[in-house]
């Protein structure tokens, strides 16, 4: 059986990495299925940010709301990385990527904050669950 132990760090690097990965994965899924012609592509990104933010308090003990700000701060890096990939690999120029950053900042903060809140509530519920107490004394 695998035992999971929560880490004592704040999870800032995890949040930053998940912000970049979330943008890139959403773009690749959206490009494959043609989702960014509609709002479904942004919905995939919002769902990814919801799940990533919900995982932060479950993994890291000392996490706080700064993790979500860091996750949202990683969005420009993810958009720039994906635009660079499209330019050099796919020969596709995305010269309006600053507007894409604005769209990401419009669509993802609310799902990220809701996900983080749900993750915190779930973690508190797990921590406060009463464990049956066993008596150390043996009846004689």
N, C-alpha and C positions, 0 to 999 in steps of 0.2 A: 504494500500500500504506500502510495506517495503522500508524504506529509508536507503540507504547505505552510511556510512560516512567513509572516508579514515582515517587511523590512522596516528599519527604524529611520530611513531617510525620508525626505520630503517628496521625492518623485519628480523633481523638476526636469531632469534629463529625460526621463520616461515620457513626460508630458510633451516636451519639445520634439522628441522623436516621433511620438504618435501624431502630433500636429502635421509634421512633414509627410509621414507615411499616409495619413488619412487623405491629404490632398492628392498625392500622387496616385494612390489606389483608386480613389473616386474618379479621377480623370481617366485612368486606364479602363476602368469598368464602363464609365460613361462613353468613352470613345468606341469601345468594342460594341456596345449595344445602341449607340447613337442617342444617348439619354440627354445630352446637353443641348439638344435642339428644343427641349421642353424643360420644365423645372424639375423633372425626375432626377437629373444628374446632381443637382444641388441637394435633393432629398437623400440621395445615397451618401453624400458627404455629411449631411446633418446627422444621419443615422450612425455613421462611423464615429463622428465626434461624440454623439450621445453615449455610445458603447465604450469608447476610449475613456471618456470622462467618468463614467460609472465605475470603471475598473481601477481608477487611481486610489480612492479611499480603501478599496478592498485589498490592494497590494501594499500600500505604504502607510505606516502608522502616523507619521508626522505630516501628512498632506494637508493642504489648506487651499483656499480659493486662488492663491497665486498660481497654482498648477494649471488652472483653467486659463488664466491670463497668459501664461507661458505657452500653452497649447495654441491659443489664438494668435500669439505673437510669432509662432512658427509658420503660419500660413503663407506669408510672403516668400519664405525660403522654399516651401513646397511648390508654390506656383512658379517661382523662378526656375527651380530645378526641372519641373515638367515642361516649361516653355523652352528651356535650353535643350532638353531631350527631343522635343518636337522639332526644334530648329535644325539640330545636327543629325539626328537619326531619320526622322520622317520628312525632312525638308519642308516643314510647314512653319510659316512665320506667324507667331501670335503677338502682334505688336500692341494689342489692347490688354495685355495681361495686368496692368494696374487696375483696370476696371474689374477684372476677375477677382483680384484681391479684395476689392470693395464688396463684391457679391458674396465672397466667402465670409467676410466679416459681418455681412447682413444676415446670412442664413444660418450660421453655426453657433453664435454665442448662446442663444436661448436653449437649443438642445444640449449644448455642453454643460451649461449651468444646471439644467434639470437633471441630466445624467449624473453629475457630481452630487447633487442633493439626494437623489435616490440611492446612490452608492453609499453615502454617509448614513442615511437612515437605515439601510440594510445592515451595514456594519455595526451600528449601535444596537440594532435588534439582536444580532448574533452575539455581541459581547454581553448584553444584559440578560440573555436567556439563562434561566436558572438551571444549574446543574444539580442533580440529586446529591445531597450530602450523605456520606456514609459515616457511620459511627466508627470511631477508632477503638472503642471499648467493647470487649467481648463479654456478653452476659454469662455469669457463672452460676 
